[in-house]
Amino acid sequence: MIIKKLKLYNFGIYAYLNMFVFKGAAPVVLIGGMNGRGKTTFLEAVLLGLYGSNSFAFQETKFKYKDYLASYTNKTDASQMAYIEIEFSMEKYDSETYTIHREWSKKSKFQEHVWVKKNGEDNAFLTENWAMFIENILPSALSKFFFFDGEKIAALAENNTSEQIKESIKAMLGVSILDTLDNDLNKIISKISKSKKGNSELDRLETLKNEKEKAIADLQEADSKIADKNAAIIKLKAKLENKKNDYTLKGGDIVSQKHDLIFKRAESISALNLCNESLAELASSEMPLKMVSFLLNDIEVQSEQEFEQKKYEITLEKIKELQSSFSDKEHTDISSFISFVQNKLATEKKDTLYNLSNESLFKLHDLIKNRIDASIDKAKNITKEREKHKNSINEIDNYLSVDIDDEVLNKLFKEIKTLENTISEEEISLKFLEEQRKTLNGIATKAESEFSKAAEEILSSIETDEEEGRSLKYLYMAQKIFAEYQKKLQARKTEILAKEMTNCFTQLANKKSLVSKITMDPVSLDLHYFDSSENEIIKKRLSSGEKQLMVISLLWALALCSKKKLPVIIDTPLSRLDSAHRGSLIKTYFPNASDQTIILSTDTEVDKRYYKMMRPFIGDEYTLEYNDTSKRTVVRRGYFGWGE
């Protein structure tokens, strides 16, 4: 199914006529709008248009159907009439179109009118049998896999597999049909058993059957209570998180950390003073000489020349000494050489300025080449450290200067503690229910076993020449066969589903994910996660982003396993995902989820960065703008004007 056109007239916040037309070749339709602008209403409109009172969005409310429709009727014009019209084709490039028009009015007696067109012409058969027709295309029980709210994904992520999802999985597996068949067989068995009242063996079998059914009902009730308890805990935790955020925003963390902050501030001040002292020491040592380094270089050059001159003078004096003790006085060459050296020294001799000793000259070399630069490097490091401490002090001062309302904080603190205690009590209660379920599961297993054993014994002895006896025998045999068939069918299909889910998750999750394999319990339908070494991973070890990807992977896998080519509509899909997982959805899931994937998003979910990533996959884009004057949402082409 590909939605080609959606018309909304006076539906919810969409006053008068609003129309979405989808013509793009790319698979993604991006519809943007701020909160309260009609994104969720769009999703509910599609569900209501297709399914009417069978829409799961309506089924989850406590309204009567007429009240539900009335709540969505916009009162801007005086007509009190509203309608939804959806035009779609079965395949992407199929020229054959279907149009479902659902209209109602609040005037006088409430009444809903539905009519269907095929290729633009009224079709009486489809109008009369629309509910059956749409169930064949997309059963309402499976619609949750294709039309879903991203906010609910976060809640579903905290449960192992919710009862709602389990029921949908059973519908997809075809198991729910067997449950219905089993109930029908039970009604027939009960009717025949009542007519044969007085047969002790059959009475005993009926008693065992009733015990089995009661045990199964008790087990189902326990599962329902556990599901409700889990849902309640999730809501309480969300409420607690909001209270904690509120507490933090109002300065609660500052109050609780005040002593630590003051201590940290004192430490930073002490470290800052130490840095200042160290800089003062460096300033009083050789570091300032960097300012006159050119003079030091001159001194070094001059001192080296003086040193060379001293060496020559010393050498000359030594030669003279040796000459005086030389026995051969007639050698005049040495005297000439000495005279030459004396004349040269006299000519090149410069005034002695510094007269540095060897040790002093060495220290000058070390000062210029090493010590000054080392002092400067040390000063730079100390300066950086000092800035860090100054920033820390300023940050703490800003924290401590926040205007804190102690009365409000005390109230919030008490509410947080109350919620924490309530959650703790609820979790203890949940553990008790889970233990109770184990007992009930044992009772149900035993009751089922006793019934099966008795049924086999008693039915084998029933006279087959009696019609009712034969009927009972074959009815019980049919139940046994169906039960065995259901187990094998569920085991085979859950294995296929788990493999598909593993493949979907692998595509979505980053390479660092712990999970490499997902399995599904064929009886309980609970999910189990394993690493590359086949070790089971406790769900608590998964990040919140990975948990949400698990739910999306399950929905994706269910849609794929259903073998139905249907549009996917996702409301607020990225609200609680981090950037890494958002990227996975945008690049991997959205373009491949279906031939048509309609994304309903705010500008903070699919922002400019993610919009740019999605652009190659976008076929159509709209923005829902709210008109303050007319108090209604107006549909505009383009996504917040970013693609213009």
Secondary structure, DSSP 4 states (H G I P E B T S, - for coil): -EEEEEEEEEETTEEEEEEEE---SSSEEEEEE-TTSSHHHHHHHHHHHHHGGG-HHHHTS-S-HHHHHHHTB--SSTT-EEEEEEEEESSTT---EEEEEEEEE-SSS-EEEEEEEETTEE-HHHHHTHHHHHHHHS-GGGGGGTEEEHHHHHHHHHSSS-HHHHHHHHHHHTHHHHHHHHHHHHHHHHHHHHHTTT-HHHHHHHHHHHHHHHHHHHHHHHHHHHHHHHHHHHHHHHHHHHHHHHHHHTTHHHHHHHHHHHHHHHHHHHHHHHHHHHHHHHHTTTGGGGGGHHHHHHHHHHHHHHHHHHHHHHHHHHHHHHHHT-S-TT-HHHHHHHHHHHHHHHHH----S----HHHHHHHHHIIIIIHHHHHHHHHHHHHHHHHHHHHHHHHHHHHTS---HHHHHHHHHHHHHHHHHHHHHHHHHHHHHHHHHHHHHHHHHHHHHHHHHHHHHHHHS-TTSHHHHHHHHHHHHHHHHHHHHHHHHHHHHHHHHHHHHHHHHHHS-TT-S--EEEE-TTT--EEEE-TTSPEEPGGGS-HHHHHHHHHHHHHHHHHHTT----EEEESTTTT--HHHHHHIIIIIHHHS-SSEEEEE-TTTS-HHHHHHHGGGEEEEEEEEEETTTTEEEEEESSTTTT-
